[in-house]
Each structure stands twice: as structure tokens, then as C-alpha cells.
Amino acid sequence: MEIDIKDRIADLCAKVIAAPDGSEEFVCAMGELNSALNEHAENLRSQIASLRQKGFPHSGDTGE
């Protein structure tokens, strides 16, 4: 079963906080965190694009 992306990001944040600054563990965890955040951002962009295709207004739309 795949771990939820938000749980994965939280776990990676905890690893970064616990790792000694500049250590290999820190660098590795930061790389994984960066990747997970990019994945999450892309998923959100895809969801927004899908909603826009279904006719949901952009956040700047006033409805007037």
C-alpha cells in the first residue's frame, strides 16, 4: 500500500529535522523532501487543471 504523499512529506520533514546539519542523511532527506514536494505540487496542478476543464471558475473570478 502506497503511503499518502502528505504523510510521506511529514515523515521526510521529521528526518530533516532530526539529521545533523550537513550530514549525508540530511542531504539525502532534503533531496527526497524536495522530490516529494514537487510531486505533490504537480498533483495539485493537475487537479486544478481538471477542475477548470469542468467549468469551475479561477480564483480571481468575481462572478460578475
Backbone as JSON, one array per atom type, in Angstrom:
{
  "sequence": "MEIDIKDRIADLCAKVIAAPDGSEEFVCAMGELNSALNEHAENLRSQIASLRQKGFPHSGDTGE",
  "N": [[0.83, -1.18, 0.0], [0.59, 2.16, -0.91], [2.15, 4.93, 0.63], [0.48, 7.82, 1.74], [0.98, 10.95, 0.15], [1.11, 13.29, 1.71], [1.65, 12.26, 4.25], [4.1, 11.13, 3.71], [5.61, 13.43, 3.15], [5.5, 14.66, 5.68], [6.9, 12.74, 7.21], [9.4, 12.91, 5.98], [10.08, 15.55, 6.59], [10.4, 15.31, 9.34], [12.65, 13.63, 9.34], [14.56, 15.36, 8.21], [14.69, 17.35, 10.18], [15.69, 15.87, 12.31], [18.18, 15.02, 11.42], [21.71, 15.54, 11.49], [23.07, 18.76, 10.7], [24.3, 19.24, 7.44], [25.06, 16.59, 7.14], [25.26, 13.39, 5.44], [22.86, 12.04, 5.65], [21.11, 14.17, 6.11], [21.33, 15.63, 3.68], [20.42, 13.71, 1.86], [17.78, 13.28, 2.82], [16.74, 15.86, 2.42], [16.84, 15.99, -0.37], [14.99, 13.98, -1.03], [12.73, 15.08, 0.17], [12.4, 17.43, -1.31], [11.81, 16.3, -3.8], [9.39, 14.96, -3.18], [7.79, 17.15, -2.5], [7.71, 18.49, -4.96], [6.37, 16.55, -6.47], [3.9, 16.52, -5.15], [3.06, 19.16, -5.62], [2.79, 19.08, -8.41], [0.73, 17.2, -8.64], [-1.34, 18.68, -7.46], [-1.52, 20.81, -9.28], [-2.44, 19.4, -11.51], [-4.94, 18.56, -10.58], [-6.22, 21.05, -10.3], [-6.22, 21.91, -12.97], [-7.92, 19.99, -14.04], [-10.31, 20.6, -12.69], [-10.79, 23.14, -13.72], [-11.29, 22.52, -16.38], [-13.73, 21.36, -16.08], [-15.33, 23.47, -15.7], [-15.17, 25.01, -13.38], [-14.66, 28.14, -11.79], [-11.78, 30.37, -12.04], [-9.66, 31.39, -9.32], [-9.49, 34.15, -9.26], [-11.78, 35.05, -10.4], [-14.7, 37.04, -10.18], [-17.33, 36.56, -10.46], [-19.06, 38.3, -11.51]],
  "CA": [[0.0, 0.0, 0.0], [1.41, 3.36, -1.04], [1.99, 5.92, 1.7], [-0.08, 9.09, 1.31], [2.05, 11.93, -0.1], [1.2, 14.21, 2.85], [2.33, 11.52, 5.31], [5.49, 10.99, 3.27], [6.24, 14.74, 3.35], [5.66, 14.84, 7.13], [7.98, 11.85, 7.64], [10.67, 13.45, 5.48], [10.35, 16.74, 7.4], [10.94, 14.82, 10.62], [14.02, 13.15, 9.08], [15.42, 16.53, 8.01], [14.87, 17.99, 11.48], [16.5, 15.01, 13.18], [19.51, 14.76, 10.86], [22.72, 16.58, 11.74], [23.29, 19.67, 9.58], [25.4, 18.93, 6.52], [25.35, 15.17, 7.07], [24.75, 12.68, 4.26], [21.46, 11.77, 5.95], [20.4, 15.43, 5.91], [21.32, 15.92, 2.24], [19.54, 12.72, 1.24], [16.41, 13.57, 3.22], [16.34, 17.1, 1.75], [16.58, 15.64, -1.77], [13.73, 13.24, -1.08], [11.67, 16.02, 0.51], [12.23, 18.28, -2.49], [11.13, 15.48, -4.8], [8.02, 14.73, -2.73], [7.06, 18.42, -2.62], [7.48, 18.71, -6.39], [5.33, 15.59, -6.87], [2.64, 16.99, -4.59], [2.68, 20.37, -6.36], [2.33, 18.66, -9.74], [-0.59, 16.59, -8.45], [-2.3, 19.76, -7.23], [-1.71, 21.5, -10.56], [-3.28, 18.54, -12.34], [-6.3, 18.63, -10.04], [-6.76, 22.36, -10.64], [-6.49, 21.91, -14.41], [-9.1, 19.16, -14.24], [-11.47, 21.36, -12.23], [-11.02, 24.22, -14.68], [-11.9, 21.92, -17.57], [-15.12, 21.05, -15.74], [-16.07, 24.71, -15.62], [-15.02, 25.74, -12.13], [-14.0, 29.42, -12.07], [-10.46, 30.64, -11.48], [-9.79, 32.04, -8.03], [-9.61, 35.58, -9.45], [-13.09, 35.38, -10.96], [-15.58, 37.65, -9.19], [-18.68, 36.08, -10.68], [-19.9, 39.4, -12.03]],
  "C": [[0.88, 1.25, 0.0], [1.1, 4.34, 0.1], [1.44, 7.21, 1.09], [1.03, 10.13, 1.2], [2.21, 12.89, 1.08], [1.91, 13.55, 4.03], [3.81, 11.37, 4.98], [6.24, 12.31, 3.49], [6.48, 14.99, 4.84], [6.8, 13.99, 7.67], [9.35, 12.4, 7.21], [11.05, 14.73, 6.23], [10.97, 16.34, 8.74], [12.37, 14.32, 10.45], [14.99, 14.32, 8.93], [15.71, 17.2, 9.34], [15.81, 17.19, 12.37], [17.93, 14.82, 12.69], [20.47, 15.89, 11.22], [22.93, 17.44, 10.5], [24.49, 19.23, 8.75], [25.74, 17.46, 6.39], [24.78, 14.57, 5.78], [23.26, 12.38, 4.43], [20.6, 13.01, 5.69], [20.25, 15.74, 4.42], [20.37, 14.98, 1.52], [18.08, 13.01, 1.55], [15.9, 14.85, 2.55], [16.03, 16.83, 0.27], [15.25, 14.91, -1.93], [12.55, 14.16, -0.79], [11.37, 16.94, -0.68], [11.46, 17.53, -3.58], [9.66, 15.27, -4.44], [7.19, 16.0, -2.84], [6.76, 18.74, -4.08], [6.37, 17.8, -6.91], [3.96, 16.07, -6.4], [2.15, 18.24, -5.34], [2.15, 20.02, -7.74], [0.95, 18.01, -9.67], [-1.66, 17.67, -8.24], [-2.57, 20.55, -8.51], [-2.62, 20.7, -11.48], [-4.74, 18.59, -11.88], [-6.96, 19.96, -10.4], [-7.1, 22.42, -12.12], [-7.74, 21.1, -14.72], [-10.37, 19.9, -13.82], [-11.8, 22.49, -13.2], [-11.68, 23.7, -15.95], [-13.37, 21.61, -17.33], [-15.95, 22.32, -15.54], [-16.01, 25.45, -14.31], [-14.27, 27.04, -12.41], [-12.6, 29.5, -11.47], [-10.64, 31.42, -10.18], [-9.95, 33.55, -8.14], [-10.95, 36.01, -10.02], [-14.0, 35.93, -9.87], [-17.02, 37.19, -9.33], [-19.61, 37.14, -11.22], [-20.03, 39.33, -13.53]]
}
